[in-house]
């Protein structure tokens, strides 16, 4: 089978970790997992934060080099105080592609929240978005998420109520919305 079809088959495995395991099958399969159009990773499956960051950096660099399109990105990130920011950089690199499904869960305390890059606010192909424990800053440019149908916001920090209202209002085809607020929260009322 051609590599494109094999990578499509590998993308149906539940996690990227299982796709990586197939690399021992033969020399041809050694880097085939790098071509899959989805990346599903949990930081707890890696020995340390540095190996987690290194793996994702390698995967995204290879995808960019091969001009492969990432349709799904699901990350569960766990960081310590001394770990440098990485999620913002990763999201910035994938939001300009044809990303459809984005699920980011940061298991950090409030002082270590990562900011969502501006490029994500204009991702025209995004259909599903889940953000857990991240920071949404103020928008300088307009927000445009024309294809977003499902929005899940959990325990995030928002610059102000206008920021959150603007973010939600920029989703004209939104069908499902769920918001879980962090306590204490600077957003008292939400009008959309």
LINKACOR-V399819 format. One record per residue. N is the residue number from 1. RES is the residue in one letter. D_LAST is the distance of its C-alpha to the last C-alpha in Angstrom with 2 decimals. Layout:
BEGIN
((N | RES | D_LAST) (N | RES | D_LAST))
END
This chain:
BEGIN
((1 | X | 49.43) (2 | X | 47.75) (3 | X | 45.66) (4 | X | 42.46) (5 | X | 42.95) (6 | X | 43.96) (7 | X | 40.89) (8 | X | 38.72) (9 | X | 40.60) (10 | X | 40.17) (11 | X | 36.39) (12 | X | 36.42) (13 | X | 37.83) (14 | X | 35.45) (15 | X | 35.64) (16 | X | 36.93) (17 | X | 39.61) (18 | X | 41.21) (19 | X | 41.19) (20 | X | 42.92) (21 | X | 45.59) (22 | X | 46.71) (23 | X | 47.90) (24 | X | 51.18) (25 | X | 52.12) (26 | X | 53.75) (27 | X | 53.80) (28 | X | 51.70) (29 | X | 48.93) (30 | X | 49.00) (31 | X | 45.96) (32 | X | 44.52) (33 | X | 41.60) (34 | X | 40.39) (35 | X | 39.64) (36 | X | 37.27) (37 | X | 33.81) (38 | X | 32.12) (39 | X | 32.41) (40 | X | 31.86) (41 | X | 33.22) (42 | X | 33.32) (43 | X | 34.81) (44 | X | 36.82) (45 | X | 38.90) (46 | X | 40.35) (47 | X | 43.10) (48 | X | 41.22) (49 | X | 38.25) (50 | X | 40.39) (51 | X | 41.36) (52 | X | 37.76) (53 | X | 36.75) (54 | X | 39.90) (55 | X | 39.31) (56 | X | 35.79) (57 | X | 37.04) (58 | X | 39.94) (59 | X | 37.86) (60 | X | 35.40) (61 | X | 38.34) (62 | X | 40.26) (63 | X | 37.33) (64 | X | 36.98) (65 | X | 40.76) (66 | X | 41.04) (67 | X | 38.07) (68 | X | 36.74) (69 | X | 33.12) (70 | X | 31.08) (71 | X | 28.61) (72 | X | 27.73) (73 | X | 27.58) (74 | X | 27.36) (75 | X | 28.51) (76 | X | 29.09) (77 | X | 30.21) (78 | X | 32.18) (79 | X | 33.19) (80 | X | 35.52) (81 | X | 35.68) (82 | X | 38.08) (83 | X | 36.36) (84 | X | 35.04) (85 | X | 31.49) (86 | X | 31.40) (87 | X | 28.03) (88 | X | 26.53) (89 | X | 29.59) (90 | X | 29.43) (91 | X | 25.81) (92 | X | 26.61) (93 | X | 29.62) (94 | X | 28.02) (95 | X | 24.68) (96 | X | 26.66) (97 | X | 28.36) (98 | X | 27.28) (99 | X | 25.49) (100 | X | 23.72) (101 | X | 23.29) (102 | X | 22.59) (103 | X | 22.90) (104 | X | 23.65) (105 | X | 24.68) (106 | X | 26.19) (107 | X | 28.39) (108 | X | 28.85) (109 | X | 28.60) (110 | X | 25.92) (111 | X | 28.34) (112 | X | 28.76) (113 | X | 25.21) (114 | X | 25.12) (115 | X | 22.74) (116 | X | 20.90) (117 | X | 22.58) (118 | X | 21.00) (119 | X | 22.48) (120 | X | 20.16) (121 | X | 17.10) (122 | X | 18.85) (123 | X | 20.42) (124 | X | 20.53) (125 | X | 22.21) (126 | X | 20.10) (127 | X | 19.32) (128 | X | 19.02) (129 | X | 17.83) (130 | X | 18.55) (131 | X | 18.76) (132 | X | 20.61) (133 | X | 21.66) (134 | X | 20.99) (135 | X | 19.72) (136 | X | 16.91) (137 | X | 18.10) (138 | X | 16.89) (139 | X | 16.53) (140 | X | 19.28) (141 | X | 18.90) (142 | X | 16.05) (143 | X | 14.34) (144 | X | 15.25) (145 | X | 15.13) (146 | X | 16.04) (147 | X | 17.68) (148 | X | 15.56) (149 | X | 15.51) (150 | X | 15.51) (151 | X | 13.69) (152 | X | 15.21) (153 | X | 14.71) (154 | X | 17.46) (155 | X | 18.76) (156 | X | 17.71) (157 | X | 17.83) (158 | X | 15.20) (159 | X | 16.43) (160 | X | 13.88) (161 | X | 10.36) (162 | X | 9.75) (163 | X | 11.19) (164 | X | 9.03) (165 | X | 5.68) (166 | X | 8.03) (167 | X | 9.50) (168 | X | 7.00) (169 | X | 6.11) (170 | X | 9.91) (171 | X | 10.68) (172 | X | 11.43) (173 | X | 13.60) (174 | X | 11.83) (175 | X | 13.66) (176 | X | 13.70) (177 | X | 11.48) (178 | X | 13.13) (179 | X | 12.65) (180 | X | 15.77) (181 | X | 15.87) (182 | X | 19.08) (183 | X | 20.97) (184 | X | 21.30) (185 | X | 17.86) (186 | X | 16.77) (187 | X | 13.11) (188 | X | 13.40) (189 | X | 10.02) (190 | X | 6.53) (191 | X | 3.79) (192 | X | 0.00))
END
